[in-house]
Amino acid sequence: MNASKLFSLRARRWIVVMALLPLAGCVVSETRPEPYTPAAQAQVEIPEARLLDIGVGVFETGLPDEGEATEEGVFRNVREAEASYIAVQLKDTLQKTGHWGMVRVVPERSNSLDVHLKGKIVESDGEILVLEIKAMDATNRVWFKNRYKGRADGASYSDSSVLDRDPFQSLYNAVANDLLEYRETLATEDLQNVRQVAELRFAGSIAPAAFGEHLTEDREGDLKVARLPAVDDPMLARVRLVRERDYMFIDTLNDHYGTFHRQMEEPYESWRKFSYEEILNLREVKRTARWQQMIGAAAVIGAVAMGAEADSRTAAVASDVALIGGIGIFRAGLQTAKEAKIHADAISELGESFNADIQPAVVEVQGEERRLTGSAATQYGEWQRLMQEIWTTETGLPATGSETEVAATSESSEP
């Protein structure tokens, strides 16, 4: 075969390659269904002694301080709304298992409840959710501190509503299962001790003068019962009445959280679905852009080399076609990169409509209405102060006092 024919054959091969190259970026990303982890459900009635009450704290956002830059694709207003939304989602998951007593979302750790879950959002973008969760009981014993990572089940984002559940429900179920697994390692006596410590911890928080000496703290920081009040102690009976009011206030806050969760559900689901799709598109167009630019550049180089060897009109034409095609693909890669930027910008436009402001709460103290305003955390902090005022008003005793007052008002017995 002479040189001209050989070159003509090479030229035709280049033209075929150039014709096929645009198809290289047309691969559609597919996602496989994620394995589903079910939450263990109670099959029989759980004994009252094992039904611990749980407080799920509003999650930390995991964001830097206000004014500092956040990571690309992370939006502060969305993340702040997620901090409450995720807490409610976890609370609902735990409640539905039937393994626990009262499960409530709380702005901060509550002395009323037996177990507290503290969490932080590490990553959340609609495709991946990473949470750090620490579980500890009223004695300060840490049950576990785990990091949970979940990938969205794409079927949950389907318009056909194939799955009527949260895209990350498996993650919440895993937390519920871990919590149950640890509780099952504890004897009923251990759980009873947790409940006693929780009650005395609450009592000590509103009336340290009367109950401040009933608990001790060991070297590890765990709380232990030093002495129990008498069974018929009238002071303890009053503490329990105040504790019931605390439960009612927490329930009021949970009504707000629940309302916010319901109002946020539709726009948040839309945001996550769009974010999920945009992330997949972003990943695909970036891959396509790199491929097109790489192949386009190679085509240009090949065309230039071909032109340098051309000794016939056919070869020259083939060289020009290859060069133009290579430049076209290279430009297409640049355009695809611009599309990626558009996708990223589209994500950044989301999350402007989330507002987690809570409605003012109205509580009554001795016939007088008190209006608590601000965030849930602010209201709950003010409520903690009001409980001490309620105690003083209803008992005539100060929240703090001397050892003499304690001895005169509260009989004790050894545990």
C-alpha positions as a Markdown table, in Angstrom:
| # | Residue | x | y | z |
|---|---|---|---|---|
| 1 | Met | 0.0 | 0.0 | 0.0 |
| 2 | Asn | 1.5 | 3.4 | -1.1 |
| 3 | Ala | 1.8 | 6.3 | 1.3 |
| 4 | Ser | -1.1 | 8.2 | -0.2 |
| 5 | Lys | -3.6 | 5.3 | 0.2 |
| 6 | Leu | -2.3 | 4.6 | 3.7 |
| 7 | Phe | -2.8 | 8.2 | 4.7 |
| 8 | Ser | -6.2 | 8.3 | 3.1 |
| 9 | Leu | -7.2 | 5.3 | 5.2 |
| 10 | Arg | -5.9 | 7.0 | 8.4 |
| 11 | Ala | -8.0 | 10.1 | 7.4 |
| 12 | Arg | -11.2 | 8.1 | 7.0 |
| 13 | Arg | -10.5 | 6.5 | 10.4 |
| 14 | Trp | -10.1 | 9.9 | 12.0 |
| 15 | Ile | -13.4 | 11.1 | 10.4 |
| 16 | Val | -15.2 | 8.1 | 11.8 |
| 17 | Val | -13.7 | 8.6 | 15.2 |
| 18 | Met | -14.7 | 12.3 | 15.1 |
| 19 | Ala | -18.2 | 11.3 | 14.2 |
| 20 | Leu | -18.5 | 9.0 | 17.1 |
| 21 | Leu | -16.8 | 11.2 | 19.8 |
| 22 | Pro | -19.8 | 13.4 | 20.5 |
| 23 | Leu | -21.6 | 10.2 | 21.6 |
| 24 | Ala | -19.0 | 9.7 | 24.3 |
| 25 | Gly | -20.7 | 12.1 | 26.7 |
| 26 | Cys | -24.2 | 10.8 | 26.2 |
| 27 | Val | -24.0 | 8.2 | 29.0 |
| 28 | Val | -26.9 | 8.6 | 31.5 |
| 29 | Ser | -26.0 | 8.1 | 35.1 |
| 30 | Glu | -28.1 | 5.4 | 36.8 |
| 31 | Thr | -28.5 | 4.9 | 40.5 |
| 32 | Arg | -29.2 | 1.5 | 42.1 |
| 33 | Pro | -31.8 | 1.2 | 44.8 |
| 34 | Glu | -30.2 | 1.5 | 48.3 |
| 35 | Pro | -30.6 | -1.5 | 50.6 |
| 36 | Tyr | -33.3 | -0.7 | 53.1 |
| 37 | Thr | -32.7 | -1.1 | 56.9 |
| 38 | Pro | -36.0 | -1.5 | 58.7 |
| 39 | Ala | -36.5 | -0.3 | 62.3 |
| 40 | Ala | -37.1 | -3.1 | 64.9 |
| 41 | Gln | -40.7 | -2.9 | 66.0 |
| 42 | Ala | -42.0 | -3.9 | 69.3 |
| 43 | Gln | -43.9 | -7.2 | 68.9 |
| 44 | Val | -45.3 | -7.3 | 72.5 |
| 45 | Glu | -46.2 | -4.7 | 75.0 |
| 46 | Ile | -43.0 | -3.3 | 76.6 |
| 47 | Pro | -43.0 | -3.3 | 80.5 |
| 48 | Glu | -43.4 | 0.2 | 81.9 |
| 49 | Ala | -40.1 | -0.1 | 83.7 |
| 50 | Arg | -38.3 | -0.3 | 80.4 |
| 51 | Leu | -40.1 | 2.6 | 78.7 |
| 52 | Leu | -37.5 | 5.3 | 79.0 |
| 53 | Asp | -38.4 | 8.8 | 77.9 |
| 54 | Ile | -36.2 | 10.3 | 75.2 |
| 55 | Gly | -35.3 | 13.8 | 74.3 |
| 56 | Val | -34.0 | 14.4 | 70.8 |
| 57 | Gly | -32.0 | 17.6 | 70.7 |
| 58 | Val | -32.2 | 20.0 | 67.8 |
| 59 | Phe | -29.2 | 19.1 | 65.7 |
| 60 | Glu | -26.1 | 21.3 | 65.4 |
| 61 | Thr | -25.8 | 22.6 | 61.9 |
| 62 | Gly | -22.1 | 21.8 | 61.6 |
| 63 | Leu | -21.5 | 25.2 | 60.0 |
| 64 | Pro | -18.9 | 27.8 | 60.8 |
| 65 | Asp | -19.9 | 30.9 | 62.8 |
| 66 | Glu | -22.2 | 33.5 | 61.1 |
| 67 | Gly | -20.3 | 35.6 | 58.7 |
| 68 | Glu | -17.7 | 32.9 | 57.9 |
| 69 | Ala | -17.7 | 31.2 | 54.5 |
| 70 | Thr | -19.4 | 27.8 | 54.2 |
| 71 | Glu | -18.5 | 25.0 | 51.9 |
| 72 | Glu | -19.6 | 25.3 | 48.3 |
| 73 | Gly | -23.2 | 24.0 | 47.8 |
| 74 | Val | -24.0 | 24.4 | 51.6 |
| 75 | Phe | -26.7 | 26.9 | 52.4 |
| 76 | Arg | -27.0 | 28.2 | 55.9 |
| 77 | Asn | -30.7 | 28.8 | 55.9 |
| 78 | Val | -31.4 | 25.3 | 54.6 |
| 79 | Arg | -29.1 | 23.7 | 57.1 |
| 80 | Glu | -30.6 | 25.7 | 60.0 |
| 81 | Ala | -34.0 | 24.4 | 59.0 |
| 82 | Glu | -32.7 | 20.9 | 58.6 |
| 83 | Ala | -31.5 | 21.0 | 62.2 |
| 84 | Ser | -35.1 | 20.9 | 63.4 |
| 85 | Tyr | -36.5 | 18.8 | 60.6 |
| 86 | Ile | -34.0 | 16.0 | 61.1 |
| 87 | Ala | -34.6 | 16.0 | 64.8 |
| 88 | Val | -38.4 | 15.6 | 64.2 |
| 89 | Gln | -37.8 | 12.8 | 61.7 |
| 90 | Leu | -35.6 | 10.9 | 64.2 |
| 91 | Lys | -38.2 | 11.5 | 66.9 |
| 92 | Asp | -41.0 | 10.1 | 64.8 |
| 93 | Thr | -38.9 | 7.1 | 63.9 |
| 94 | Leu | -38.2 | 6.2 | 67.5 |
| 95 | Gln | -41.8 | 6.8 | 68.6 |
| 96 | Lys | -43.2 | 4.5 | 65.9 |
| 97 | Thr | -41.1 | 1.6 | 67.1 |
| 98 | Gly | -43.1 | 1.3 | 70.3 |
| 99 | His | -40.0 | 0.6 | 72.3 |
| 100 | Trp | -39.9 | 3.9 | 74.2 |
| 101 | Gly | -42.0 | 6.1 | 76.5 |
| 102 | Met | -42.3 | 9.7 | 75.6 |
| 103 | Val | -40.1 | 10.8 | 72.7 |
| 104 | Arg | -39.8 | 14.6 | 72.2 |
| 105 | Val | -37.7 | 17.1 | 70.4 |
| 106 | Val | -36.0 | 19.6 | 72.8 |
| 107 | Pro | -33.9 | 22.7 | 72.0 |
| 108 | Glu | -31.4 | 21.6 | 74.6 |
| 109 | Arg | -30.9 | 18.8 | 77.1 |
| 110 | Ser | -33.9 | 18.4 | 79.4 |
| 111 | Asn | -33.5 | 17.3 | 83.0 |
| 112 | Ser | -37.0 | 15.8 | 82.7 |
| 113 | Leu | -36.2 | 13.0 | 80.3 |
| 114 | Asp | -34.3 | 9.8 | 80.8 |
| 115 | Val | -32.2 | 9.6 | 77.6 |
| 116 | His | -30.9 | 12.5 | 75.5 |
| 117 | Leu | -29.7 | 12.3 | 71.9 |
| 118 | Lys | -27.3 | 15.0 | 70.8 |
| 119 | Gly | -26.6 | 15.3 | 67.1 |
| 120 | Lys | -24.7 | 17.2 | 64.4 |
| 121 | Ile | -25.2 | 17.4 | 60.7 |
| 122 | Val | -21.9 | 16.7 | 59.0 |
| 123 | Glu | -23.1 | 16.5 | 55.4 |
| 124 | Ser | -26.5 | 16.9 | 53.8 |
| 125 | Asp | -27.0 | 17.6 | 50.1 |
| 126 | Gly | -30.0 | 15.5 | 49.0 |
| 127 | Glu | -27.8 | 12.6 | 47.9 |
| 128 | Ile | -25.7 | 12.0 | 51.0 |
| 129 | Leu | -26.6 | 12.5 | 54.7 |
| 130 | Val | -24.0 | 12.2 | 57.4 |
| 131 | Leu | -24.9 | 12.6 | 61.0 |
| 132 | Glu | -22.9 | 12.4 | 64.3 |
| 133 | Ile | -25.1 | 11.2 | 67.2 |
| 134 | Lys | -24.3 | 10.8 | 70.8 |
| 135 | Ala | -26.7 | 9.0 | 73.1 |
| 136 | Met | -26.5 | 9.3 | 76.9 |
| 137 | Asp | -28.8 | 8.8 | 79.8 |
| 138 | Ala | -29.7 | 10.9 | 82.8 |
| 139 | Thr | -26.8 | 9.4 | 84.8 |
| 140 | Asn | -24.4 | 10.8 | 82.1 |
| 141 | Arg | -23.6 | 7.3 | 80.9 |
| 142 | Val | -22.8 | 7.4 | 77.2 |
| 143 | Trp | -24.6 | 4.7 | 75.3 |
| 144 | Phe | -22.8 | 5.4 | 72.0 |
| 145 | Lys | -21.3 | 8.0 | 69.9 |
| 146 | Asn | -21.6 | 7.1 | 66.2 |
| 147 | Arg | -21.4 | 8.5 | 62.8 |
| 148 | Tyr | -24.1 | 7.5 | 60.4 |
| 149 | Lys | -23.9 | 7.9 | 56.6 |
| 150 | Gly | -26.8 | 7.3 | 54.3 |
| 151 | Arg | -27.2 | 7.6 | 50.5 |
| 152 | Ala | -30.6 | 8.7 | 49.3 |
| 153 | Asp | -32.8 | 6.0 | 48.0 |
| 154 | Gly | -33.6 | 7.5 | 44.5 |
| 155 | Ala | -36.9 | 5.7 | 44.4 |
| 156 | Ser | -38.1 | 8.0 | 47.2 |
| 157 | Tyr | -37.7 | 10.9 | 44.9 |
| 158 | Ser | -39.7 | 9.2 | 42.1 |
| 159 | Asp | -42.7 | 11.1 | 40.8 |
| 160 | Ser | -44.6 | 7.8 | 40.9 |
| 161 | Ser | -44.1 | 7.7 | 44.7 |
| 162 | Val | -42.8 | 4.2 | 44.6 |
| 163 | Leu | -41.7 | 4.5 | 48.2 |
| 164 | Asp | -43.7 | 6.5 | 50.7 |
| 165 | Arg | -40.8 | 7.2 | 53.0 |
| 166 | Asp | -38.0 | 9.6 | 53.6 |
| 167 | Pro | -35.0 | 9.1 | 51.3 |
| 168 | Phe | -32.8 | 8.6 | 54.3 |
| 169 | Gln | -35.2 | 6.5 | 56.4 |
| 170 | Ser | -32.7 | 3.7 | 56.6 |
| 171 | Leu | -30.3 | 6.0 | 58.5 |
| 172 | Tyr | -32.9 | 6.9 | 61.1 |
| 173 | Asn | -33.8 | 3.3 | 61.5 |
| 174 | Ala | -30.2 | 2.4 | 62.1 |
| 175 | Val | -30.0 | 5.0 | 64.9 |
| 176 | Ala | -33.2 | 3.5 | 66.4 |
| 177 | Asn | -31.8 | 0.0 | 66.2 |
| 178 | Asp | -28.6 | 1.0 | 67.9 |
| 179 | Leu | -30.5 | 2.7 | 70.7 |
| 180 | Leu | -32.6 | -0.3 | 71.3 |
| 181 | Glu | -29.6 | -2.7 | 71.1 |
| 182 | Tyr | -27.9 | -0.8 | 73.9 |
| 183 | Arg | -31.0 | -0.6 | 76.1 |
| 184 | Glu | -31.4 | -4.3 | 75.8 |
| 185 | Thr | -27.9 | -4.7 | 77.4 |
| 186 | Leu | -29.2 | -3.0 | 80.6 |
| 187 | Ala | -31.0 | -4.8 | 83.3 |
| 188 | Thr | -34.4 | -3.6 | 84.5 |
| 189 | Glu | -32.7 | -2.4 | 87.7 |
| 190 | Asp | -30.3 | -0.3 | 85.7 |
| 191 | Leu | -33.2 | 1.3 | 83.8 |
| 192 | Gln | -35.0 | 2.0 | 87.0 |
| 193 | Asn | -31.9 | 3.7 | 88.3 |
| 194 | Val | -31.8 | 5.9 | 85.2 |
| 195 | Arg | -35.4 | 7.0 | 85.9 |
| 196 | Gln | -34.7 | 7.7 | 89.5 |
| 197 | Val | -31.7 | 9.8 | 88.6 |
| 198 | Ala | -33.7 | 11.7 | 86.0 |
| 199 | Glu | -36.4 | 12.6 | 88.6 |
| 200 | Leu | -33.8 | 13.7 | 91.2 |
| 201 | Arg | -31.9 | 15.6 | 88.5 |
| 202 | Phe | -35.0 | 17.5 | 87.6 |
| 203 | Ala | -35.8 | 18.1 | 91.3 |
| 204 | Gly | -32.3 | 19.4 | 91.9 |
| 205 | Ser | -32.5 | 21.7 | 88.9 |
| 206 | Ile | -35.6 | 23.6 | 90.2 |
| 207 | Ala | -35.1 | 23.1 | 94.0 |
| 208 | Pro | -31.4 | 22.5 | 94.7 |
| 209 | Ala | -32.0 | 23.6 | 98.3 |
| 210 | Ala | -34.2 | 20.6 | 98.8 |
| 211 | Phe | -32.8 | 18.0 | 96.5 |
| 212 | Gly | -29.2 | 19.2 | 95.7 |
| 213 | Glu | -27.6 | 16.5 | 97.9 |
| 214 | His | -29.6 | 13.5 | 96.6 |
| 215 | Leu | -27.1 | 12.8 | 93.7 |
| 216 | Thr | -23.4 | 12.5 | 93.7 |
| 217 | Glu | -21.0 | 12.5 | 90.8 |
| 218 | Asp | -18.1 | 10.0 | 90.5 |
| 219 | Arg | -14.7 | 10.5 | 88.9 |
| 220 | Glu | -16.0 | 9.6 | 85.5 |
| 221 | Gly | -18.7 | 12.3 | 85.7 |
| 222 | Asp | -21.6 | 9.8 | 86.1 |
| 223 | Leu | -24.4 | 10.6 | 88.5 |
| 224 | Lys | -25.4 | 8.2 | 91.2 |
| 225 | Val | -28.2 | 8.2 | 93.8 |
| 226 | Ala | -26.8 | 9.2 | 97.2 |
| 227 | Arg | -30.2 | 9.0 | 98.9 |
| 228 | Leu | -33.8 | 8.8 | 98.0 |
| 229 | Pro | -36.6 | 11.0 | 99.3 |
| 230 | Ala | -39.2 | 9.3 | 101.4 |
| 231 | Val | -42.0 | 7.7 | 99.4 |
| 232 | Asp | -44.6 | 10.1 | 100.8 |
| 233 | Asp | -42.4 | 13.2 | 100.8 |
| 234 | Pro | -44.7 | 16.1 | 100.0 |
| 235 | Met | -41.8 | 18.0 | 98.4 |
| 236 | Leu | -41.3 | 15.3 | 95.9 |
| 237 | Ala | -45.0 | 15.2 | 95.1 |
| 238 | Arg | -44.8 | 18.9 | 94.3 |
| 239 | Val | -41.7 | 18.4 | 92.2 |
| 240 | Arg | -43.7 | 15.8 | 90.2 |
| 241 | Leu | -46.5 | 18.3 | 89.6 |
| 242 | Val | -44.0 | 20.8 | 88.3 |
| 243 | Arg | -42.4 | 18.1 | 86.2 |
| 244 | Glu | -45.8 | 17.4 | 84.6 |
| 245 | Arg | -46.0 | 21.0 | 83.7 |
| 246 | Asp | -42.5 | 20.7 | 82.1 |
| 247 | Tyr | -43.8 | 17.8 | 80.0 |
| 248 | Met | -46.7 | 19.9 | 78.9 |
| 249 | Phe | -44.4 | 22.8 | 77.9 |
| 250 | Ile | -42.2 | 20.4 | 76.0 |
| 251 | Asp | -45.3 | 19.0 | 74.3 |
| 252 | Thr | -46.2 | 22.6 | 73.3 |
| 253 | Leu | -42.8 | 23.1 | 71.8 |
| 254 | Asn | -43.2 | 19.8 | 69.9 |
| 255 | Asp | -46.5 | 21.0 | 68.5 |
| 256 | His | -44.5 | 23.9 | 67.0 |
| 257 | Tyr | -41.8 | 21.6 | 65.8 |
| 258 | Gly | -44.4 | 19.2 | 64.3 |
| 259 | Thr | -46.2 | 22.1 | 62.5 |
| 260 | Phe | -42.9 | 23.4 | 61.1 |
| 261 | His | -42.0 | 19.9 | 60.0 |
| 262 | Arg | -45.3 | 19.5 | 58.1 |
| 263 | Gln | -45.0 | 23.0 | 56.6 |
| 264 | Met | -41.4 | 22.3 | 55.6 |
| 265 | Glu | -41.9 | 18.8 | 54.2 |
| 266 | Glu | -43.1 | 19.7 | 50.7 |
| 267 | Pro | -40.6 | 22.5 | 49.9 |
| 268 | Tyr | -37.8 | 20.6 | 51.6 |
| 269 | Glu | -38.6 | 17.4 | 49.7 |
| 270 | Ser | -38.6 | 19.4 | 46.5 |
| 271 | Trp | -35.3 | 21.0 | 47.4 |
| 272 | Arg | -33.7 | 17.6 | 48.2 |
| 273 | Lys | -35.1 | 16.1 | 45.0 |
| 274 | Phe | -33.8 | 18.9 | 42.9 |
| 275 | Ser | -30.5 | 19.0 | 44.7 |
| 276 | Tyr | -30.2 | 15.2 | 44.3 |
| 277 | Glu | -30.8 | 15.5 | 40.5 |
| 278 | Glu | -28.6 | 18.5 | 40.1 |
| 279 | Ile | -25.7 | 16.7 | 41.9 |
| 280 | Leu | -26.1 | 13.7 | 39.6 |
| 281 | Asn | -26.2 | 16.0 | 36.6 |
| 282 | Leu | -23.3 | 18.0 | 37.9 |
| 283 | Arg | -21.2 | 14.9 | 38.3 |
| 284 | Glu | -22.2 | 13.7 | 34.8 |
| 285 | Val | -21.5 | 17.0 | 33.0 |
| 286 | Lys | -18.2 | 17.4 | 34.7 |
| 287 | Arg | -17.2 | 13.9 | 33.6 |
| 288 | Thr | -18.4 | 14.6 | 30.1 |
| 289 | Ala | -16.6 | 17.9 | 30.0 |
| 290 | Arg | -13.3 | 16.3 | 31.0 |
| 291 | Trp | -13.8 | 13.5 | 28.5 |
| 292 | Gln | -14.8 | 15.9 | 25.6 |
| 293 | Gln | -11.9 | 18.3 | 26.4 |
| 294 | Met | -9.4 | 15.5 | 26.6 |
| 295 | Ile | -10.6 | 13.8 | 23.4 |
| 296 | Gly | -11.0 | 17.1 | 21.6 |
| 297 | Ala | -7.5 | 18.2 | 22.4 |
| 298 | Ala | -6.2 | 14.8 | 21.3 |
| 299 | Ala | -8.1 | 15.2 | 18.0 |
| 300 | Val | -6.6 | 18.6 | 17.4 |
| 301 | Ile | -3.1 | 17.3 | 18.0 |
| 302 | Gly | -3.8 | 14.3 | 15.7 |
| 303 | Ala | -5.2 | 16.6 | 13.0 |
| 304 | Val | -2.1 | 18.8 | 13.1 |
| 305 | Ala | 0.2 | 15.8 | 12.9 |
| 306 | Met | -1.9 | 14.5 | 10.0 |
| 307 | Gly | -1.6 | 17.8 | 8.2 |
| 308 | Ala | 2.1 | 17.8 | 8.6 |
| 309 | Glu | 2.3 | 14.4 | 6.8 |
| 310 | Ala | -0.3 | 15.2 | 4.1 |
| 311 | Asp | 1.0 | 14.8 | 0.6 |
| 312 | Ser | -2.4 | 14.8 | -1.2 |
| 313 | Arg | -5.5 | 16.8 | -1.4 |
| 314 | Thr | -7.6 | 14.0 | 0.2 |
| 315 | Ala | -5.2 | 13.9 | 3.2 |
| 316 | Ala | -5.3 | 17.7 | 3.5 |
| 317 | Val | -9.2 | 17.7 | 3.5 |
| 318 | Ala | -9.2 | 14.9 | 6.1 |
| 319 | Ser | -6.8 | 16.9 | 8.2 |
| 320 | Asp | -9.0 | 20.0 | 8.1 |
| 321 | Val | -12.1 | 18.0 | 9.0 |
| 322 | Ala | -10.4 | 16.4 | 11.9 |
| 323 | Leu | -9.0 | 19.7 | 13.1 |
| 324 | Ile | -12.4 | 21.4 | 12.9 |
| 325 | Gly | -14.1 | 18.4 | 14.6 |
| 326 | Gly | -11.6 | 18.4 | 17.4 |
| 327 | Ile | -12.0 | 22.1 | 18.0 |
| 328 | Gly | -15.8 | 21.6 | 18.0 |
| 329 | Ile | -15.6 | 18.9 | 20.6 |
| 330 | Phe | -13.2 | 21.0 | 22.7 |
| 331 | Arg | -15.6 | 23.9 | 22.6 |
| 332 | Ala | -18.5 | 21.6 | 23.5 |
| 333 | Gly | -16.5 | 20.5 | 26.5 |
| 334 | Leu | -16.1 | 24.1 | 27.6 |
| 335 | Gln | -19.9 | 24.7 | 27.0 |
| 336 | Thr | -20.6 | 21.6 | 29.1 |
| 337 | Ala | -18.4 | 23.0 | 31.9 |
| 338 | Lys | -20.5 | 26.2 | 31.8 |
| 339 | Glu | -23.6 | 24.0 | 32.1 |
| 340 | Ala | -22.1 | 22.5 | 35.3 |
| 341 | Lys | -21.7 | 26.0 | 36.6 |
| 342 | Ile | -25.3 | 26.7 | 35.9 |
| 343 | His | -26.3 | 23.6 | 37.8 |
| 344 | Ala | -24.3 | 24.7 | 40.7 |
| 345 | Asp | -25.8 | 28.1 | 40.6 |
| 346 | Ala | -29.3 | 26.6 | 40.5 |
| 347 | Ile | -28.6 | 24.7 | 43.7 |
| 348 | Ser | -27.4 | 27.9 | 45.4 |
| 349 | Glu | -30.7 | 29.6 | 44.6 |
| 350 | Leu | -32.6 | 27.1 | 46.8 |
| 351 | Gly | -33.3 | 27.4 | 50.5 |
| 352 | Glu | -34.3 | 31.0 | 50.7 |
| 353 | Ser | -37.9 | 30.2 | 51.9 |
| 354 | Phe | -37.1 | 28.3 | 55.1 |
| 355 | Asn | -37.9 | 30.2 | 58.3 |
| 356 | Ala | -37.8 | 28.2 | 61.6 |
| 357 | Asp | -39.1 | 31.1 | 63.8 |
| 358 | Ile | -41.3 | 29.6 | 66.5 |
| 359 | Gln | -44.6 | 31.2 | 67.7 |
| 360 | Pro | -44.7 | 32.8 | 71.2 |
| 361 | Ala | -45.8 | 30.5 | 74.0 |
| 362 | Val | -48.2 | 31.6 | 76.7 |
| 363 | Val | -47.9 | 30.0 | 80.1 |
| 364 | Glu | -49.7 | 30.7 | 83.3 |
| 365 | Val | -48.0 | 31.3 | 86.7 |
| 366 | Gln | -50.4 | 31.8 | 89.6 |
| 367 | Gly | -53.2 | 33.0 | 87.4 |
| 368 | Glu | -50.9 | 35.4 | 85.5 |
| 369 | Glu | -50.1 | 34.8 | 81.9 |
| 370 | Arg | -46.5 | 35.0 | 80.8 |
| 371 | Arg | -45.6 | 35.3 | 77.1 |
| 372 | Leu | -42.4 | 33.6 | 76.0 |
| 373 | Thr | -40.9 | 34.8 | 72.8 |
| 374 | Gly | -37.9 | 34.1 | 70.6 |
| 375 | Ser | -36.5 | 30.9 | 69.4 |
| 376 | Ala | -37.4 | 27.5 | 70.9 |
| 377 | Ala | -34.1 | 27.5 | 72.7 |
| 378 | Thr | -34.7 | 31.0 | 74.1 |
| 379 | Gln | -38.3 | 30.1 | 75.2 |
| 380 | Tyr | -37.1 | 26.9 | 76.8 |
| 381 | Gly | -34.4 | 28.7 | 78.7 |
| 382 | Glu | -36.9 | 31.2 | 80.0 |
| 383 | Trp | -39.2 | 28.3 | 81.0 |
| 384 | Gln | -36.4 | 26.8 | 83.1 |
| 385 | Arg | -36.2 | 30.0 | 85.0 |
| 386 | Leu | -40.0 | 30.2 | 85.3 |
| 387 | Met | -40.2 | 26.7 | 86.8 |
| 388 | Gln | -38.1 | 27.8 | 89.7 |
| 389 | Glu | -40.4 | 30.8 | 90.1 |
| 390 | Ile | -43.4 | 28.4 | 90.0 |
| 391 | Trp | -41.7 | 26.3 | 92.7 |
| 392 | Thr | -41.2 | 29.3 | 95.0 |
| 393 | Thr | -44.7 | 30.6 | 94.4 |
| 394 | Glu | -46.4 | 27.3 | 95.1 |
| 395 | Thr | -44.3 | 26.1 | 98.0 |
| 396 | Gly | -43.3 | 29.4 | 99.6 |
| 397 | Leu | -39.8 | 28.1 | 99.6 |
| 398 | Pro | -36.8 | 29.6 | 97.7 |
| 399 | Ala | -35.3 | 27.5 | 95.0 |
| 400 | Thr | -31.9 | 27.8 | 96.8 |
| 401 | Gly | -31.4 | 27.7 | 100.5 |
| 402 | Ser | -29.4 | 26.5 | 103.5 |
| 403 | Glu | -28.7 | 23.0 | 104.7 |
| 404 | Thr | -31.2 | 23.7 | 107.6 |
| 405 | Glu | -34.0 | 24.4 | 105.1 |
| 406 | Val | -33.3 | 21.1 | 103.3 |
| 407 | Ala | -33.3 | 19.1 | 106.5 |
| 408 | Ala | -36.6 | 20.7 | 107.7 |
| 409 | Thr | -38.5 | 20.2 | 104.4 |
| 410 | Ser | -37.4 | 16.9 | 103.0 |
| 411 | Glu | -37.0 | 13.6 | 104.7 |
| 412 | Ser | -34.6 | 11.2 | 103.1 |
| 413 | Ser | -33.9 | 7.5 | 103.1 |
| 414 | Glu | -31.0 | 5.5 | 101.8 |
| 415 | Pro | -31.3 | 4.0 | 98.4 |
